[in-house]
Amino acid sequence: ILNVEQSPQSLHVQEGDSTNFTCSFPSSNFYALHWYRWETAKSPEALFVMTLNGDEKKKGRISATLNTKEGYSYLYIKGSQPEDSATYLCASGPPIYNQGGKLIFGQGTELSVKP
Amino acid sequence: NAGVTQTPKFQVLKTGQSMTLQCAQDMNHEYMSWYRQDPGMGLRLIHYSVGAGITDQGEVPNGYNVSRSTTEDFPLRLLSAAPSQTSVYFCASSYYVGTSGAGEQYFGPGTRLTVT
């Protein structure tokens, strides 16, 4: 079983602060790296899927980078807003073609943004 | 498109009872998965399917069965409910994108199950 770990577990910031979280995974088993945003009482929604070393993706104020050689990904939020408060999950899958649906999730980073 | 739908939204069972959680998707996705979410444990994979007629076990398969007779449906069966199966269950689907395997997961709204 792949170990996917996230840090920190929780983060409290003020509105306007920029912040970042880390997702680490075994670099020898890299396949694809997913980031999801999960608001309370809702379902997780995809932010990014990254597959190539050096990938950088951006959606509004949120961006992510990927380093497959050292086994980590960073998620950045620029100028945090209260509506960014959510749990951010990363997930990675095995390098076997016909197991594309088998993602292993980290425990998440819970972000709270105070106005 | 409705996306991924799950029924029921809430369910209370007594120990030893059996039931089926329903999941359906209308996006013609090849891959479907079941997860359970427990406090402090994140999302854990129960079973998954890469296509009709093909299923496999995830991290925590014990006590659950699945089948996939059609692309659209992926029901999860609890054979004999136990209090340890009290959890929130999410169904998800995703699609083929070539050698990288799968696109992002689309999650259903979840089923909150309590076993007493």
Chai-1 contact restraints between the chains, C-beta under 6 A:
chainA,res_idxA,chainB,res_idxB,connection_type,confidence,min_distance_angstrom,max_distance_angstrom,comment,restraint_id
A,Y31,B,G101,contact,1.0,0.0,6.0,A-B,restraint_1
A,A32,B,S100,contact,1.0,0.0,6.0,A-B,restraint_2
A,A32,B,G101,contact,1.0,0.0,6.0,A-B,restraint_3
A,S43,B,F107,contact,1.0,0.0,6.0,A-B,restraint_4
A,S43,B,P109,contact,1.0,0.0,6.0,A-B,restraint_5
A,P44,B,F107,contact,1.0,0.0,6.0,A-B,restraint_6
A,A46,B,E104,contact,1.0,0.0,6.0,A-B,restraint_7
A,V49,B,E104,contact,1.0,0.0,6.0,A-B,restraint_8
A,T51,B,S100,contact,1.0,0.0,6.0,A-B,restraint_9
A,N98,B,V50,contact,1.0,0.0,6.0,A-B,restraint_10
A,G100,B,Y31,contact,1.0,0.0,6.0,A-B,restraint_11
A,G100,B,G101,contact,1.0,0.0,6.0,A-B,restraint_12
A,G100,B,A102,contact,1.0,0.0,6.0,A-B,restraint_13
A,G101,B,Y31,contact,1.0,0.0,6.0,A-B,restraint_14
A,G101,B,S33,contact,1.0,0.0,6.0,A-B,restraint_15
A,G101,B,Y48,contact,1.0,0.0,6.0,A-B,restraint_16
A,G101,B,V50,contact,1.0,0.0,6.0,A-B,restraint_17
A,G101,B,S94,contact,1.0,0.0,6.0,A-B,restraint_18
A,G101,B,A102,contact,1.0,0.0,6.0,A-B,restraint_19
A,K102,B,Y48,contact,1.0,0.0,6.0,A-B,restraint_20
A,F105,B,G42,contact,1.0,0.0,6.0,A-B,restraint_21
A,F105,B,L43,contact,1.0,0.0,6.0,A-B,restraint_22
A,Q107,B,G42,contact,1.0,0.0,6.0,A-B,restraint_23
A,G108,B,G42,contact,1.0,0.0,6.0,A-B,restraint_24
